[in-house]
Amino acid sequence: MVWRWSKPEMWVPGGYLVLVVAMLVYVAVVSRTGDIGFFGVWPILATAPVSLLLLSTFGPAAAALDEPAPVEGPIHEGPHPPIKLPTDYPSESAPLPADWVAPDTSIDTKLDMWSEAGFHGAVLISALVNATAIWALLRHMARRHNARSALV
């Protein structure tokens, strides 16, 4: 018996990957003009569901979920008492920290190709994980459907 992939198994994960790559291309192109706005969040949100589940099951986050948060006060060690931080407002005639240093208004004129590689790489890896999970879910559903139809 030859197993053929059903159309949803082939096209849904591929369409999902195309959508994520299109969003990343849009972010890369429009971020150069400075008119990106809030759109940079959409690729992250598109890859978040499975990625957040995976992050919570592996690594230090999984160990932190099992342990209660430590509740401790500040610990002072040393021969001198801690310095009391100022609680009053500075006077109006005092110079502000912004007055101490002139802001850097220079703009980097070269477009670095690798400047956003971390963002794009993380989103693409998450999208591949999500596409694999979608494919596995659709494959499982197709096998279950074929097994039911064989029994009837």
Secondary structure, DSSP 8 states (H G I E B T S, - for coil): ------HHHHHHHHHHHHHHHHHHHHHHHHHHHT--TTTTHHHHHHHHHHHHHHHHHSSHHHHHHHS----------SSS-------S---TTS--HHHHS--------S--TTTTHHHHHHHHHHHHHHHHHHHHHHHHHHHHHHHHHHH-
